[in-house]
């Protein structure tokens, strides 16, 4: 390929030349070079759940990390959703997967602050007192709710929706005009680019929004960044995307550290599969689920290291293969949830483990 490795601030660790700012703070990062277990599905499902799509179909499928957090931990306060999905809608909708609640039900799905959901945040002329009256009316139907929704999910949804509507916390966090202009400049503008097609925008603002949301108590934020499906013109695309991703990810990690939040926030940058080691006739790289990579930061992890390796051509993992679910298990561990023992009750009343491969990565915890 056209790219060369560059040295980082950790002796012996090199990364691609498109990521100079990340290279300058590699001591705060972890690079996984041997990610395995991809289903080959062209979507974000596995990245947000750890599971292959189609698992547990009879009960609604497994929940995403954010939805599991919403169930296990609940919201920090009722004016802030426990989980938020910032992914912009794409014409290939699975690319904008924010994480589904699975068998937990809609009360635990991520809040999506775009389109109709943002309109729902506005009271449209209704006073707070009238809204409270409406809540009282809904509460008066509690017996019916309990009969129809024995899990209590509707009550959870109603309480959280009311809290969000009557507080400005969420809207303020999403309003980047309230951010220090110097901080916003540090993240970059992520201007539109010619490679978007049906992929997500390179929206650096979403990365800054994620920090602002976590700051007010959102437990999980997901987003999609760019369109990396480089079947043609791979090197032009990666130069464009790489520079923008380098800027906003390094800004996020630096920002979290300066605010004293980095040890409490786990940052994960990855995709659903790798790209072919061999370049095709269109100067592109095709799908390669055999092995991929990930970049992690924060969460109190032991950073400044590289985990795993592939063979010389990058075709398959050789040293320390790391499964998608091991990364998810590590995220749960960082959040104070024991993935080895924690279960969620499915609609049939049976307990379900969060993952099949439940042990966190020993190198990081």
Secondary structure, DSSP 4 states (H G I P E B T S, - for coil): ----EEE-SSTT-EEETT-HHHHTTGGGEEEEEEEE-----SSSHHHHHSS-TTTTGGGT-PPPHHHHHHHHT--SSTTS-SEEE-PPP-SSGGGG-----GGG-GGGSPB--STHHHHHTS-TT--HHHHHHHHHHHHHTHHHHHHH-TT-HHHHHHHHHHHHHT-SHHHHHH-GGGS-HHHHHHH------TT-TTS----HHHHHHHHHHHHHT-SEEE---S----SS-HHHHHHHHHHHHHHHHHHHHHHHHHTT-GGG-EEEEE-S-EE-SS--TTS---EETT-EEEEEEETT---SEEE-EE-TTSSSEEES-EEHHHHHHHHHHHTT--TTT-EEE-TTS-EEES-SS-PPPTTT-
